[in-house]
Protein backbone atom coordinates (compact mmCIF):
# COMPACT_ATOMS: atom_id res chain seq x y z
CA UNK A 1 0.00 0.00 0.00
CA UNK A 2 1.27 3.50 -0.87
CA UNK A 3 2.42 5.82 1.88
CA UNK A 4 0.00 8.37 3.38
CA UNK A 5 1.49 11.43 1.64
CA UNK A 6 1.26 9.89 -1.84
CA UNK A 7 -2.31 8.79 -1.20
CA UNK A 8 -3.22 12.24 0.08
CA UNK A 9 -1.59 13.90 -2.92
CA UNK A 10 -3.56 11.78 -5.37
CA UNK A 11 -6.80 12.45 -3.53
CA UNK A 12 -6.17 16.22 -3.46
CA UNK A 13 -5.34 16.37 -7.16
CA UNK A 14 -8.42 14.33 -8.04
CA UNK A 15 -10.73 16.56 -6.00
CA UNK A 16 -9.10 19.85 -7.06
CA UNK A 17 -8.63 18.85 -10.67
CA UNK A 18 -5.11 20.33 -10.90
CA UNK A 19 -1.59 19.25 -9.88
CA UNK A 20 -0.88 19.92 -6.23
CA UNK A 21 1.26 23.10 -5.98
CA UNK A 22 2.73 22.27 -2.56
CA UNK A 23 4.60 19.42 -0.95
CA UNK A 24 2.93 17.16 1.62
CA UNK A 25 4.43 15.42 4.63
CA UNK A 26 2.14 13.03 6.48
CA UNK A 27 2.06 11.67 10.01
CA UNK A 28 3.93 8.53 8.92
CA UNK A 29 6.91 10.60 7.75
CA UNK A 30 6.18 10.07 4.03
CA UNK A 31 6.43 12.99 1.59
CA UNK A 32 5.00 13.74 -1.84
CA UNK A 33 4.77 16.68 -4.20
CA UNK A 34 7.19 19.19 -5.77
CA UNK A 35 10.50 18.99 -3.86
CA UNK A 36 11.17 22.74 -3.87
CA UNK A 37 7.66 23.82 -2.88
CA UNK A 38 6.52 24.85 0.63
CA UNK A 39 5.54 21.84 2.70
CA UNK A 40 2.12 21.30 4.26
CA UNK A 41 2.61 19.06 7.28
CA UNK A 42 -0.37 16.85 8.09
CA UNK A 43 0.49 15.89 11.64
CA UNK A 44 -2.28 13.37 12.24
CA UNK A 45 -5.46 11.86 10.84
CA UNK A 46 -7.59 14.32 12.81
CA UNK A 47 -6.52 17.03 10.33
CA UNK A 48 -8.26 15.06 7.58
CA UNK A 49 -11.40 14.70 9.65
CA UNK A 50 -11.51 18.47 10.17
CA UNK A 51 -11.46 18.89 6.39
CA UNK A 52 -13.91 16.08 5.68
CA UNK A 53 -16.58 17.25 8.09
CA UNK A 54 -16.16 20.93 7.12
CA UNK A 55 -14.89 21.01 3.51
CA UNK A 56 -13.20 24.16 2.30
CA UNK A 57 -11.60 27.06 4.11
CA UNK A 58 -13.12 26.54 7.56
CA UNK A 59 -12.02 22.90 7.78
CA UNK A 60 -8.48 23.84 6.84
CA UNK A 61 -8.58 26.67 9.39
CA UNK A 62 -9.72 24.33 12.15
CA UNK A 63 -6.88 21.93 11.41
CA UNK A 64 -4.41 24.84 11.40
CA UNK A 65 -5.64 26.40 14.64
CA UNK A 66 -5.64 23.00 16.39
CA UNK A 67 -2.02 22.44 15.33
CA UNK A 68 -2.95 19.38 13.27
CA UNK A 69 -1.83 21.12 10.07
CA UNK A 70 1.31 23.20 9.71
CA UNK A 71 3.47 24.83 7.05
CA UNK A 72 7.23 24.55 6.64
CA UNK A 73 8.93 27.07 4.40
CA UNK A 74 7.77 30.57 3.50
CA UNK A 75 4.24 31.12 4.80
CA UNK A 76 3.34 33.67 2.12
CA UNK A 77 4.49 31.43 -0.73
CA UNK A 78 2.48 28.54 0.69
CA UNK A 79 -0.68 30.59 1.13
CA UNK A 80 -0.32 32.12 -2.31
CA UNK A 81 0.02 28.66 -3.84
CA UNK A 82 -3.24 27.40 -2.37
CA UNK A 83 -5.29 30.60 -2.34
CA UNK A 84 -6.85 30.10 -5.76
CA UNK A 85 -7.63 26.47 -4.94
CA UNK A 86 -9.25 27.11 -1.57
CA UNK A 87 -9.86 30.72 -0.60
CA UNK A 88 -11.18 31.88 -3.96
CA UNK A 89 -13.33 28.79 -4.52
CA UNK A 90 -15.01 29.25 -1.16
CA UNK A 91 -17.41 26.73 0.30
CA UNK A 92 -20.18 26.74 -2.29
CA UNK A 93 -22.21 23.60 -1.63
CA UNK A 94 -23.35 23.50 -5.25
CA UNK A 95 -19.74 23.31 -6.44
CA UNK A 96 -19.08 20.45 -4.03
CA UNK A 97 -22.16 18.56 -5.18
CA UNK A 98 -21.20 19.01 -8.82
CA UNK A 99 -17.72 17.64 -8.11
CA UNK A 100 -19.15 14.61 -6.32
CA UNK A 101 -21.05 13.61 -9.46
CA UNK A 102 -17.72 12.57 -10.93
CA UNK A 103 -17.08 8.88 -10.09
CA UNK A 104 -13.34 9.53 -9.80
CA UNK A 105 -13.96 12.28 -7.24
CA UNK A 106 -16.28 10.03 -5.25
CA UNK A 107 -13.57 7.35 -5.25
CA UNK A 108 -11.05 9.93 -4.02
CA UNK A 109 -13.37 10.94 -1.18
CA UNK A 110 -13.78 7.28 -0.17
CA UNK A 111 -9.98 6.97 -0.09
CA UNK A 112 -9.81 10.08 2.09
CA UNK A 113 -12.37 8.55 4.44
CA UNK A 114 -10.23 5.43 4.76
CA UNK A 115 -7.16 7.56 5.53
CA UNK A 116 -9.00 9.75 8.06
CA UNK A 117 -9.82 6.98 10.48
CA UNK A 118 -12.95 6.81 12.66
CA UNK A 119 -15.80 8.85 11.07
CA UNK A 120 -16.30 11.05 14.11
CA UNK A 121 -16.26 14.86 13.63
CA UNK A 122 -13.54 16.44 15.80
CA UNK A 123 -14.56 19.27 18.10
CA UNK A 124 -13.71 22.75 16.76
CA UNK A 125 -10.80 24.48 18.50
CA UNK A 126 -11.85 26.44 21.57
CA UNK A 127 -10.77 29.67 19.87
CA UNK A 128 -13.70 29.37 17.45
CA UNK A 129 -16.80 31.52 17.88
CA UNK A 130 -20.00 30.09 16.45
CA UNK A 131 -22.77 32.48 15.47
CA UNK A 132 -26.08 31.74 13.80
CA UNK A 133 -26.56 35.13 12.18
CA UNK A 134 -25.26 38.70 12.22
CA UNK A 135 -27.43 40.67 14.64
CA UNK A 136 -25.31 43.77 15.35
CA UNK A 137 -27.19 44.55 18.53
CA UNK A 138 -25.37 46.41 21.25
CA UNK A 139 -24.87 43.15 23.12
CA UNK A 140 -23.65 41.10 20.14
CA UNK A 141 -21.32 43.88 19.00
CA UNK A 142 -19.86 44.12 22.51
CA UNK A 143 -19.26 40.36 22.55
CA UNK A 144 -17.66 40.41 19.10
CA UNK A 145 -15.35 43.28 19.99
CA UNK A 146 -14.36 41.56 23.23
CA UNK A 147 -13.50 38.35 21.36
CA UNK A 148 -11.12 40.19 19.07
CA UNK A 149 -9.62 42.94 21.21
CA UNK A 150 -9.66 41.56 24.75
CA UNK A 151 -6.91 39.09 23.90
CA UNK A 152 -4.43 40.83 26.16
CA UNK A 153 -2.67 44.15 25.73
CA UNK A 154 0.74 42.51 26.12
CA UNK A 155 -0.03 40.28 23.14
CA UNK A 156 -1.04 43.25 21.00
CA UNK A 157 2.13 45.10 22.02
CA UNK A 158 4.12 42.25 20.46
CA UNK A 159 2.18 42.45 17.20
CA UNK A 160 1.66 46.19 16.83
CA UNK A 161 4.86 47.49 18.36
CA UNK A 162 5.17 50.71 20.40
CA UNK A 163 2.68 52.68 18.29
CA UNK A 164 -0.23 50.41 19.34
CA UNK A 165 -2.12 51.33 16.17
CA UNK A 166 -4.25 48.54 14.74
CA UNK A 167 -4.91 49.89 11.26
CA UNK A 168 -2.74 50.35 8.21
CA UNK A 169 0.25 52.62 8.43
CA UNK A 170 1.10 55.28 5.85
CA UNK A 171 4.43 54.49 4.22
CA UNK A 172 6.61 57.00 2.42
CA UNK A 173 9.66 54.77 2.18
CA UNK A 174 11.00 51.66 3.85
CA UNK A 175 11.08 53.28 7.27
CA UNK A 176 10.00 51.98 10.63
CA UNK A 177 6.49 50.85 11.45
CA UNK A 178 6.30 53.45 14.22
CA UNK A 179 7.15 56.30 11.82
CA UNK A 180 4.63 55.08 9.27
CA UNK A 181 1.90 54.83 11.92
CA UNK A 182 2.67 58.33 13.17
CA UNK A 183 2.42 59.59 9.59
CA UNK A 184 -0.98 57.90 9.22
CA UNK A 185 -2.31 59.57 12.36
CA UNK A 186 -0.99 62.90 11.14
CA UNK A 187 -2.58 62.35 7.73
CA UNK A 188 -5.96 61.86 9.41
CA UNK A 189 -5.53 64.99 11.53
CA UNK A 190 -4.58 67.11 8.54
CA UNK A 191 -7.46 65.84 6.43
CA UNK A 192 -9.81 66.70 9.28
CA UNK A 193 -8.29 70.18 9.44
CA UNK A 194 -7.88 70.04 13.22
CA UNK A 195 -7.08 73.30 15.01
CA UNK A 196 -6.53 74.09 18.71
CA UNK A 197 -9.70 74.23 20.77
CA UNK A 198 -11.80 71.97 18.53
CA UNK A 199 -13.60 68.83 19.71
CA UNK A 200 -12.81 65.48 18.07
CA UNK A 201 -14.75 62.24 18.48
CA UNK A 202 -12.61 59.17 17.81
CA UNK A 203 -14.99 56.25 17.17
CA UNK A 204 -13.39 52.90 17.94
CA UNK A 205 -10.43 54.58 19.61
CA UNK A 206 -8.45 51.40 20.23
CA UNK A 207 -5.51 51.89 22.57
CA UNK A 208 -5.75 55.68 22.34
CA UNK A 209 -3.06 56.46 19.77
CA UNK A 210 -5.20 58.73 17.56
CA UNK A 211 -6.68 60.57 20.54
CA UNK A 212 -3.27 61.19 22.07
CA UNK A 213 -1.71 62.32 18.78
CA UNK A 214 -4.55 64.71 17.98
CA UNK A 215 -4.52 66.27 21.45
CA UNK A 216 -0.75 66.52 21.75
CA UNK A 217 0.08 67.67 18.21
CA UNK A 218 -3.03 69.70 17.29
CA UNK A 219 -4.35 70.99 20.60
CA UNK A 220 -7.85 69.53 20.31
CA UNK A 221 -10.07 68.01 22.98
CA UNK A 222 -10.84 64.37 22.24
CA UNK A 223 -13.47 61.86 23.27
CA UNK A 224 -12.48 58.32 22.33
CA UNK A 225 -15.02 55.49 22.54
CA UNK A 226 -14.43 51.74 22.48
CA UNK A 227 -16.35 48.64 23.53
CA UNK A 228 -13.20 46.91 24.81
CA UNK A 229 -12.52 47.17 28.53
CA UNK A 230 -8.88 46.17 28.04
CA UNK A 231 -8.31 48.79 25.35
CA UNK A 232 -9.89 51.50 27.49
CA UNK A 233 -7.77 50.68 30.53
CA UNK A 234 -4.59 50.73 28.44
CA UNK A 235 -5.57 53.97 26.66
CA UNK A 236 -6.41 55.78 29.91
CA UNK A 237 -3.02 54.95 31.37
CA UNK A 238 -1.30 56.22 28.22
CA UNK A 239 -3.32 59.43 28.37
CA UNK A 240 -2.32 59.94 32.01
CA UNK A 241 1.32 59.21 31.27
CA UNK A 242 1.24 61.85 28.51
CA UNK A 243 -0.31 64.41 30.89
CA UNK A 244 -3.36 64.79 28.66
CA UNK A 245 -6.21 63.90 31.04
CA UNK A 246 -7.57 67.43 30.73
CA UNK A 247 -7.96 67.05 26.96
CA UNK A 248 -8.59 63.33 26.32
CA UNK A 249 -11.47 61.27 27.67
CA UNK A 250 -11.62 57.54 26.95
CA UNK A 251 -15.05 55.91 27.35
CA UNK A 252 -16.30 52.35 27.19
CA UNK A 253 -19.33 53.29 25.14
CA UNK A 254 -21.22 52.25 22.03
CA UNK A 255 -21.02 54.91 19.32
CA UNK A 256 -24.82 54.78 19.16
CA UNK A 257 -24.99 56.04 22.75
CA UNK A 258 -22.83 59.16 22.29
CA UNK A 259 -25.11 62.12 23.01
CA UNK A 260 -22.79 65.05 23.78
CA UNK A 261 -22.33 66.51 20.32
CA UNK A 262 -21.80 68.55 18.37
CA UNK A 263 -18.21 67.79 17.46
CA UNK A 264 -16.00 69.67 15.02
CA UNK A 265 -14.61 66.44 13.56
CA UNK A 266 -14.98 62.67 13.79
CA UNK A 267 -12.37 60.02 13.05
CA UNK A 268 -13.42 56.41 12.50
CA UNK A 269 -10.34 54.33 11.78
CA UNK A 270 -10.78 50.61 11.23
CA UNK A 271 -14.07 50.52 13.12
CA UNK A 272 -16.76 50.60 10.43
CA UNK A 273 -16.02 47.00 9.36
CA UNK A 274 -17.75 45.93 12.59
CA UNK A 275 -20.97 47.85 11.88
CA UNK A 276 -22.63 45.47 9.41
CA UNK A 277 -24.51 46.13 6.19
CA UNK A 278 -27.91 46.39 7.85
CA UNK A 279 -26.69 48.98 10.35
CA UNK A 280 -24.41 51.03 8.14
CA UNK A 281 -26.87 53.77 7.24
CA UNK A 282 -27.71 54.11 10.93
CA UNK A 283 -23.99 54.39 11.68
CA UNK A 284 -23.56 57.15 9.09
CA UNK A 285 -26.66 59.02 10.29
CA UNK A 286 -25.48 58.89 13.90
CA UNK A 287 -22.11 60.36 13.01
CA UNK A 288 -23.74 63.00 10.79
CA UNK A 289 -25.96 64.04 13.70
CA UNK A 290 -22.98 64.41 16.03
CA UNK A 291 -21.15 66.88 13.79
CA UNK A 292 -21.44 70.64 13.62
CA UNK A 293 -22.39 72.13 10.23
CA UNK A 294 -19.15 72.18 8.30
CA UNK A 295 -17.72 69.37 10.44
CA UNK A 296 -15.63 66.67 8.81
CA UNK A 297 -15.65 62.88 9.03
CA UNK A 298 -12.63 60.74 8.18
CA UNK A 299 -13.83 57.17 7.64
CA UNK A 300 -10.94 54.68 7.25
CA UNK A 301 -12.36 51.30 6.22
CA UNK A 302 -11.42 48.00 4.56
CA UNK A 303 -13.37 47.28 1.37
CA UNK A 304 -13.98 44.18 -0.72
CA UNK A 305 -14.37 43.93 -4.47
CA UNK A 306 -17.98 44.30 -5.71
CA UNK A 307 -19.88 41.26 -6.95
CA UNK A 308 -22.23 41.07 -9.91
CA UNK A 309 -24.80 39.61 -7.53
CA UNK A 310 -24.35 41.36 -4.20
CA UNK A 311 -26.96 39.13 -2.57
CA UNK A 312 -24.53 36.23 -3.01
CA UNK A 313 -21.92 37.81 -0.72
CA UNK A 314 -20.94 35.63 2.21
CA UNK A 315 -18.76 36.63 5.14
CA UNK A 316 -15.41 34.84 5.09
CA UNK A 317 -15.84 31.71 7.23
CA UNK A 318 -12.39 31.75 8.85
CA UNK A 319 -12.46 35.47 9.64
CA UNK A 320 -15.99 35.25 11.06
CA UNK A 321 -15.27 32.21 13.22
CA UNK A 322 -11.84 33.15 14.55
CA UNK A 323 -10.95 36.79 13.96
CA UNK A 324 -13.77 39.34 13.57
CA UNK A 325 -17.09 37.75 14.54
CA UNK A 326 -19.92 39.58 12.77
CA UNK A 327 -17.50 41.68 10.72
CA UNK A 328 -18.64 42.55 7.21
CA UNK A 329 -16.92 44.21 4.25
CA UNK A 330 -18.61 46.37 1.64
CA UNK A 331 -17.40 47.75 -1.70
CA UNK A 332 -16.17 51.33 -1.54
CA UNK A 333 -19.01 52.43 -3.82
CA UNK A 334 -21.57 51.15 -1.33
CA UNK A 335 -19.87 52.95 1.54
CA UNK A 336 -19.78 56.26 -0.33
CA UNK A 337 -23.43 55.91 -1.33
CA UNK A 338 -24.57 55.26 2.25
CA UNK A 339 -22.54 58.17 3.61
CA UNK A 340 -24.19 60.45 1.08
CA UNK A 341 -27.62 59.04 1.86
CA UNK A 342 -27.00 60.03 5.48
CA UNK A 343 -26.43 63.63 4.35
CA UNK A 344 -22.66 63.81 3.98
CA UNK A 345 -20.91 65.33 1.00
CA UNK A 346 -18.01 63.03 0.11
CA UNK A 347 -15.02 65.15 -0.82
CA UNK A 348 -12.13 62.74 -1.17
CA UNK A 349 -11.42 59.01 -1.39
CA UNK A 350 -7.85 57.73 -1.07
CA UNK A 351 -6.87 54.10 -1.43
CA UNK A 352 -4.18 52.82 0.93
CA UNK A 353 -4.27 49.21 -0.27
CA UNK A 354 -0.53 48.72 -0.72
CA UNK A 355 0.12 50.46 2.60
CA UNK A 356 -1.93 47.85 4.44
CA UNK A 357 -0.11 44.95 2.79
CA UNK A 358 3.21 46.31 3.99
CA UNK A 359 1.82 46.97 7.47
CA UNK A 360 0.52 43.42 7.82
CA UNK A 361 3.87 41.95 6.83
CA UNK A 362 5.50 44.00 9.58
CA UNK A 363 2.95 42.74 12.11
CA UNK A 364 3.56 39.14 11.09
CA UNK A 365 7.31 39.68 11.45
CA UNK A 366 6.79 41.13 14.94
CA UNK A 367 4.68 38.12 15.95
CA UNK A 368 7.13 35.58 14.55
CA UNK A 369 10.08 37.29 16.22
CA UNK A 370 8.51 36.81 19.68
CA UNK A 371 6.50 33.66 18.94
CA UNK A 372 7.10 31.73 22.16
CA UNK A 373 6.09 34.67 24.35
CA UNK A 374 3.04 35.39 22.19
CA UNK A 375 1.80 31.83 22.70
CA UNK A 376 2.30 32.13 26.46
CA UNK A 377 0.38 35.40 26.62
CA UNK A 378 -2.68 34.06 24.81
CA UNK A 379 -2.79 30.45 23.56
CA UNK A 380 -0.98 28.52 20.82
CA UNK A 381 -4.23 28.35 18.87
CA UNK A 382 -4.93 32.07 19.13
CA UNK A 383 -1.38 32.93 18.11
CA UNK A 384 -1.77 30.65 15.08
CA UNK A 385 -5.04 32.41 14.21
CA UNK A 386 -3.35 35.80 14.18
CA UNK A 387 -0.37 34.62 12.15
CA UNK A 388 -2.55 33.01 9.49
CA UNK A 389 -5.07 35.80 9.19
CA UNK A 390 -2.50 38.59 8.97
CA UNK A 391 -0.37 36.77 6.38
CA UNK A 392 -3.41 35.84 4.30
CA UNK A 393 -4.71 39.41 4.48
CA UNK A 394 -1.34 40.79 3.38
CA UNK A 395 -1.59 38.67 0.23
CA UNK A 396 -5.22 39.67 -0.29
CA UNK A 397 -4.27 43.35 -0.25
CA UNK A 398 -1.30 42.76 -2.55
CA UNK A 399 -3.45 40.84 -5.07
CA UNK A 400 -6.24 43.47 -4.99
CA UNK A 401 -8.79 41.05 -3.53
CA UNK A 402 -9.52 43.59 -0.80
CA UNK A 403 -8.61 47.23 -0.32
CA UNK A 404 -8.72 49.96 2.28
CA UNK A 405 -9.83 53.55 1.79
CA UNK A 406 -9.91 56.84 3.62
CA UNK A 407 -13.12 58.70 2.83
CA UNK A 408 -13.26 62.37 3.79
CA UNK A 409 -16.81 63.66 4.08
CA UNK A 410 -18.25 66.94 5.27
CA UNK A 411 -21.55 67.95 6.84
CA UNK A 412 -22.08 70.80 4.44
CA UNK A 413 -24.13 73.68 5.85
CA UNK A 414 -27.19 75.08 4.12
CA UNK A 415 -25.05 77.69 2.41
CA UNK A 416 -23.16 74.92 0.65
CA UNK A 417 -19.81 76.28 1.82
CA UNK A 418 -17.75 73.16 2.63
CA UNK A 419 -14.82 74.91 4.27
CA UNK A 420 -12.38 72.78 2.31
CA UNK A 421 -9.68 74.22 0.03
CA UNK A 422 -10.19 74.17 -3.73
CA UNK A 423 -7.22 71.85 -4.03
CA UNK A 424 -8.08 69.29 -1.38
CA UNK A 425 -4.91 67.25 -1.76
CA UNK A 426 -3.00 70.13 -0.20
CA UNK A 427 -4.96 69.38 3.02
CA UNK A 428 -4.77 72.93 4.35
DRENNUMI-717322 format. One record per residue (C-alpha): x, y, z; residue in three letters. Coordinates in steps of 0.001 Angstrom, whole numbers, plus 500000, padded with zeros to 6 digits. Layout:
<vokols>
XYZALA...
</vokols>
This chain:
<vokols>
500000500000500000UNK501268503503499126UNK502420505815501884UNK500004508371503376UNK501489511426501642UNK501258509891498161UNK497690508790498800UNK496778512244500082UNK498408513898497082UNK496438511775494632UNK493196512450496468UNK493834516216496544UNK494659516367492837UNK491579514327491963UNK489267516557493998UNK490897519848492945UNK491374518845489328UNK494892520326489101UNK498406519248490120UNK499123519915493775UNK501262523100494016UNK502732522270497440UNK504604519416499052UNK502933517157501620UNK504428515419504629UNK502138513031506477UNK502064511674510012UNK503931508527508919UNK506910510596507746UNK506176510075504035UNK506432512985501589UNK505002513743498164UNK504771516682495801UNK507186519193494233UNK510500518988496144UNK511166522737496133UNK507655523818497124UNK506518524846500625UNK505537521839502703UNK502122521297504258UNK502611519063507278UNK499628516850508087UNK500492515895511645UNK497718513370512238UNK494539511861510836UNK492412514319512805UNK493477517031510334UNK491744515061507583UNK488601514699509652UNK488489518466510167UNK488540518895506390UNK486085516084505676UNK483422517253508092UNK483842520925507120UNK485114521006503514UNK486800524156502299UNK488395527057504112UNK486880526543507564UNK487977522896507779UNK491523523845506843UNK491422526666509387UNK490277524330512151UNK493118521933511409UNK495592524836511396UNK494365526404514641UNK494356523001516386UNK497979522441515326UNK497045519381513270UNK498166521120510071UNK501315523195509710UNK503471524827507048UNK507227524552506643UNK508931527072504400UNK507775530567503498UNK504243531119504802UNK503337533666502123UNK504488531427499273UNK502483528538500692UNK499316530586501128UNK499680532125497689UNK500019528661496157UNK496759527398497626UNK494708530601497656UNK493153530097494238UNK492375526468495063UNK490746527107498431UNK490140530719499404UNK488819531880496040UNK486673528787495477UNK484994529246498841UNK482588526730500305UNK479818526736497707UNK477794523597498370UNK476648523505494750UNK480259523311493565UNK480925520452495969UNK477836518562494824UNK478800519007491176UNK482285517645491892UNK480854514611493684UNK478946513609490541UNK482277512573489069UNK482917508880489907UNK486657509534490202UNK486043512276492764UNK483724510031494747UNK486429507352494749UNK488946509929495984UNK486629510936498822UNK486217507275499828UNK490016506973499907UNK490190510076502093UNK487629508549504439UNK489771505432504761UNK492840507562505529UNK491005509755508058UNK490180506981510477UNK487047506809512656UNK484201508846511070UNK483700511052514114UNK483744514862513634UNK486457516440515799UNK485437519266518095UNK486287522745516755UNK489196524480518495UNK488154526438521569UNK489227529673519870UNK486302529371517446UNK483205531524517878UNK480000530095516454UNK477226532477515466UNK473921531743513798UNK473443535134512181UNK474737538696512221UNK472571540671514637UNK474692543765515350UNK472809544553518531UNK474633546408521246UNK475131543146523124UNK476348541102520140UNK478683543884519005UNK480139544120522506UNK480741540364522550UNK482336540410519097UNK484649543283519995UNK485638541560523231UNK486501538354521357UNK488881540186519073UNK490376542944521213UNK490344541557524752UNK493090539087523900UNK495565540833526160UNK497326544150525730UNK500741542508526120UNK499972540280523136UNK498963543249521001UNK502126545098522021UNK504119542251520459UNK502182542449517200UNK501661546189516833UNK504859547489518361UNK505174550710520402UNK502677552676518292UNK499769550407519343UNK497878551334516168UNK495751548542514741UNK495093549891511259UNK497256550346508208UNK500249552617508430UNK501104555282505851UNK504430554493504222UNK506613557001502417UNK509663554771502184UNK510996551656503851UNK511083553283507268UNK510000551979510633UNK506489550853511455UNK506300553448514222UNK507153556297511824UNK504626555077509265UNK501899554833511917UNK502670558334513174UNK502424559585509587UNK499016557900509218UNK497692559572512361UNK499005562902511139UNK497416562355507725UNK494039561861509409UNK494470564990511527UNK495423567110508543UNK492542565838506434UNK490188566702509280UNK491707570183509444UNK492119570038513223UNK492924573300515008UNK493468574086518707UNK490296574225520773UNK488204571970518534UNK486400568827519706UNK487194565484518068UNK485247562242518483UNK487385559168517812UNK485008556251517170UNK486611552903517936UNK489570554582519613UNK491554551397520226UNK494488551891522568UNK494253555677522336UNK496937556456519770UNK494801558729517562UNK493316560571520535UNK496733561187522073UNK498292562319518779UNK495455564710517978UNK495477566271521452UNK499251566521521745UNK500081567669518207UNK496971569704517290UNK495646570988520595UNK492155569527520310UNK489935568006522980UNK489164564367522243UNK486529561862523274UNK487516558317522332UNK484977555486522537UNK485568551738522481UNK483650548639523535UNK486796546913524807UNK487481547170528529UNK491115546173528036UNK491688548791525351UNK490106551496527488UNK492233550685530535UNK495406550734528439UNK494431553973526661UNK493586555781529906UNK496975554945531365UNK498704556216528216UNK496682559435528371UNK497678559936532013UNK501324559208531270UNK501242561846528510UNK499695564407530892UNK496636564788528660UNK493793563895531042UNK492426567432530734UNK492039567049526962UNK491414563333526317UNK488533561267527666UNK488380557536526947UNK484955555910527347UNK483699552349527188UNK480668553293525136UNK478778552255522026UNK478980554914519321UNK475177554785519158UNK475009556043522750UNK477169559159522286UNK474891562125523011UNK477213565046523780UNK477670566510520321UNK478199568555518370UNK481791567786517459UNK483996569666515019UNK485393566441513563UNK485024562669513791UNK487627560022513051UNK486579556411512503UNK489663554335511781UNK489218550608511229UNK485930550525513120UNK483235550597510429UNK483978546998509359UNK482246545933512585UNK479030547853511877UNK477369545471509410UNK475486546134506188UNK472087546393507852UNK473312548977510351UNK475594551032508137UNK473131553775507238UNK472285554113510934UNK476015554395511676UNK476439557151509093UNK473341559016510290UNK474518558894513900UNK477885560363513015UNK476257562998510792UNK474035564039513699UNK477021564409516034UNK478847566879513787UNK478559570639513620UNK477609572133510231UNK480850572176508295UNK482280569375510436UNK484371566668508809UNK484347562878509032UNK487366560744508180UNK486170557166507644UNK489061554685507246UNK487644551302506219UNK488580547997504557UNK486631547280501365UNK486015544182499278UNK485628543926495532UNK482025544301494292UNK480119541260493050UNK477774541070490095UNK475195539612492470UNK475655541365495796UNK473039539132497430UNK475472536226496989UNK478080537813499280UNK479062535626502215UNK481236536633505135UNK484591534844505085UNK484163531710507229UNK487609531749508855UNK487536535473509640UNK484013535249511057UNK484733532208513220UNK488162533147514554UNK489047536790513963UNK486233539343513568UNK482913537751514542UNK480083539582512772UNK482502541678510721UNK481355542550507209UNK483081544207504254UNK481392546370501639UNK482600547745498298UNK483833551330498463UNK480988552434496185UNK478433551151498670UNK480134552954501541UNK480218556264499667UNK476566555912498668UNK475426555261502248UNK477465558172503611UNK475812560450501083UNK472376559038501863UNK473003560027505480UNK473574563628504349UNK477340563807503978UNK479095565331501003UNK481988563032500114UNK484984565154499184UNK487868562738498831UNK488575559009498605UNK492147557730498935UNK493130554100498572UNK495822552823500930UNK495735549210499727UNK499473548720499280UNK500116550462502596UNK498070547850504444UNK499885544953502786UNK503211546314503993UNK501818546970507474UNK500523543424507821UNK503868541945506829UNK505503543998509585UNK502947542742512114UNK503565539139511086UNK507313539678511446UNK506786541130514942UNK504681538120515946UNK507134535577514553UNK510082537294516224UNK508513536806519675UNK506499533660518939UNK507103531733522159UNK506088534668524352UNK503038535386522187UNK501797531832522699UNK502300532126526460UNK500381535401526619UNK497319534064524810UNK497212530449523564UNK499020528518520822UNK495771528353518869UNK495067532071519132UNK498624532932518111UNK498234530651515080UNK494961532411514205UNK496650535804514176UNK499634534618512151UNK497445533007509493UNK494931535802509187UNK497503538595508973UNK499629536770506384UNK496592535837504305UNK495287539410504480UNK498661540789503376UNK498411538667500233UNK494782539673499712UNK495728543352499748UNK498696542757497448UNK496554540837494933UNK493759543470495011UNK491214541053496467UNK490484543588499199UNK491390547230499675UNK491285549961502283UNK490169553546501787UNK490095556839503619UNK486877558697502834UNK486735562366503785UNK483191563662504077UNK481752566942505271UNK478452567954506840UNK477919570800504437UNK475871573680505852UNK472810575079504115UNK474951577687502412UNK476845574918500646UNK480194576280501821UNK482248573164502634UNK485176574910504274UNK487623572778502305UNK490319574218500027UNK489813574172496268UNK492780571847495967UNK491916569293498620UNK495087567247498236UNK496999570127499801UNK495043569383503023UNK495234572929504352UNK
</vokols>
